[in-house]
Amino acid sequence: MGWEQRGNNRYYYKKERDGSKVKSVYVGRGEVAHMISKLQSSSAVIERFARTMKSPEAINQEKAEAALEQATDLIQLITQASLLAAGFHTHKRQWRRKRDVDGS
């Protein structure tokens, strides 16, 4: 978004993407356009600030995701240990029973 000089006047245009093309949409000129540009630039700052602030729900979700990831790691470790103890091995990321485990 920005101001463009056309002849002797300055006009405020908003850029919009339409597929692969970018279109300039006329917003206005003068005081009204100036107020709209200030409002749009401040809304971007407000949105950026809101993204950086974490809500209690977001904090709780991050804690739950960390606990879930830790539980998943423990389950994988226990599974690998039990399969190794049962005589399996990995071959190309697949678990396979070893040959002659019990002497047969």
N, C-alpha and C positions, 0 to 999 in steps of 0.2 A: 504494500500500500504506500502511496506517496503522492507528493505534489509534482505536477508536471507543468512546465512552461509551454504555453501555446500562444504564440504571438506576444502580446504585451501582458497577458493575463496568466494567473496561476490557477490551475484546477486540481481538485483532489480526486484521484482515481483509486478504486479498489481492484486488486488483481484477483482473478478467479481462475481456477484450473478446470478445463472442460476436456477430459480425456488427456490427450497429450498436448493440447493447445492451452495457452494462457490468454485470457481475455481481460481487457481493461474495462471496468464498469465505472461510469461517471457517477460521482457522489455529489459534487457541488463545488462552489467557489465562494470566497468571501468568508464572513464571520461564521456562518452556519457550518461550512465545510471545515473550518479551523477547529470549531468545537467538536465536530464528529471525529476528526483526526486525533485530538487530545483524548477523547473518550476511548477510542479504539486502542491507542498506544498504552493508556493506563490499564485497560482491561487485560492486555497481554502481561503486564507486570503483576497484576493481581492473580491471574491464572498461574504464572510461574511461582509466585509466593505460595499459593494454595497447594501446588504440587510438592513443594519442599516440606510443607508442614505435614506431619503424620498424625492421623487421627488415632484415638485409642483402638478402634477396630482394626486399623492397619497394623498397629503394633502387635495386637493379639494374633492377627493372622500370620505375621512374620514369626512369632514365637511358635505357633502351631506348626508352621511349615518346617521350622528348624527341628522341632521334636519329631515330626513325621520322617524327615530325612535321616535323623539319627536312628530311629527305629528301623527304617528300611536298611540302613547299613548293618545294624546288628542282626537282622533277619538273614541278610545275605551271608554274613560271616558264619552264623550258626549252620545255615544250609550247606555252605562249602565244607565246613568241618565235618558235618555228619556224612556227606557224600564221600569225602576222602577217607573217613574211618570205615565206611562200608565197602571200600575197594573200587571206587570210581576215580576217573581222571578226566581232564578236559582235553578235548581234541577239536581244534578249530571252534572254540567257544561253545562246545557241546559237551555235556557230561556223558561219559561212556564207561561201562564196566571194564575193569582190567581183565586180561586173560590170565588164566591159571591162578586166580586169587586163592582158592582153597586146594590147589594142587591137582585139579582134574584135567 
